């Protein structure tokens, strides 16, 4: 019943035009053959309205996991439920320079590893991983305002953006497409992003095509000069990890998520350029922004979020929290102390999660 009500609510005139144009496109492409049309399902999902996240599991039966899955992503990272795991070792991303292609997919800004002879693979190893995972692409999620944009939330607080670096299990599978629907198939590193005076250097290299207005419309691409992908990770060995899914159709539950406990940085000016990007070249997509391309958080269903972050000296911090009012959320705005005090306030094993940078 809820889906039917939302159907009427979100089926706007622009969305009607979009769906009609897609149907006509499919019919035109199939009119010259007696075979059933091959539908490009990648055109049929969005982040809002009748083709948005609430309907992904209905649009295509092969995406039913988006609706019925029990290990879906993203999630809200709740400090009250973090579990300190002393056996979690740091994970590593190869310190190798690699070229890439930056694309406006209409859904997001996506960086893809250049394919060619002589290209060295960039691998993710260690931490909770039992296999070698080879990086294939990275995807950027961001909002129209600084109060939203990230897919993962930290104690129900969003960041302006989130960079997700995806890698596939190259010991068991040939490529990302094969791995994504298979057990132990994918690892995703989710780096939360904050607004700052300057953009992290390698992140700026990755997004030069945005600064130069080369991917303004959906479907446009530009070559990215070689960058050191490992420099996109914050300088920390601390992270959170949990088992989840892709955050777009078909929502396969084959992803091990790694969330470093420090952010990347992006300048206000570059963030504004991202917000000007559009989903396509023709009506109605040429007026539709990519921004707000995040899936709402999903129910954790009692999943464990583990961390290798351990901080001794609980009593000292409890006294500090009490004096400054951080435990009640009335502190002076120091996010680092506020978050630590929230954790301590619930009497957990003391865990420090520092997204302040």
C-alpha positions, 0 to 999 in steps of 0.5 A: 500500500505504501508503494502505491501511495508513493507512486502517485506522490512522486510520479511528477510530470518530468518523471512521466516525460522521462519514462515515456521517452525511455519506453519510446526508445526501447520500442524504436530500437526493437521495431526492426526485429521480431526478437523481444527488446533488450532493456538497458536497466541502467537507465531505469533507476534514479535517486528520487521519485518513482524510480528511486530507492523505494522502488528499485526492488520493484522495477526489476525482479533481479533487483529484489534484494534491494527490497528484501535484503537483510544486509543492505548498505549504507547504514548509520554507524551507531557508536553505541553498537561498535565492537572493538576487535583487537585482531583487526589489523590495518588494511593496505592499498598498493602505493602504485600510480595509475591512470583513469577515466572520469565519467559523469554516468548520470547517476554519479561521478565515477573514476575507472581504472585505465585498462591496457597492457602494462597497467599494474593492478592496484590491490587492497589486502589485509584487515578483515580480508582473506583474499586479494582485491583489485581496484576497478573504480571509485564513485562519488556521492554528494549533496546539494547542501553541506548537511547531506551527501554521504551515504553512510551516517555517523550517529545519524549525521551526514557528511557533504560527500563520500568517496567509495573505492571498489575492488573485486576479489581477483583470486576467485573472479575474473572481473568486477562484473563476475565478482559482484554477485558472488560470495566474498566478491567485493570490498568497498572503502568508504571515505567520508568527505569534509569541506575545507579551504583546500582539496586533498591533492590526489583527490583534486587530480581525480576531479580535474575534469570537474574543475575544467567543466569537461563532464558537465552532462551525463554520458561525458568522460575525460582522461585523468592523469596518473594518480597515487590512489593510496593518497586518497586514504586518510593517514590512519590505520584505524577503521570500521568494518561491516558486511553489506551490499552495493548501494545501487541496483542490484544491491548484491549483498557481497560487499565488505565495507571499510570506513577509515576514521578520518576524512578526505577534504574538498574545497567549497569551490570544487564542491560547488562545481560538482553540484552544477553537474547534470544527469544528461544533455536533453530534456528533462535530464539536462536540468536535473542535478546529479547532487543528492545521489545517495541511497537512504540508510538501511536497517542494520538488522543487528549486524556487527560493526567492528573497529580496531580503534581502542582508547584507554583511560576511560575515567579521565575522558568521562570526567572531561565529558561531564565538565564540558557537557559533551555527553549530553550534546551541549559541548562547544562544537568540538566534533572529536570530543563530542563523538568520543563522549557519546561513546563513553556516555553509553558505557562501552568499551572505550572507542575513539572515532575521530572524523575531525581530521 
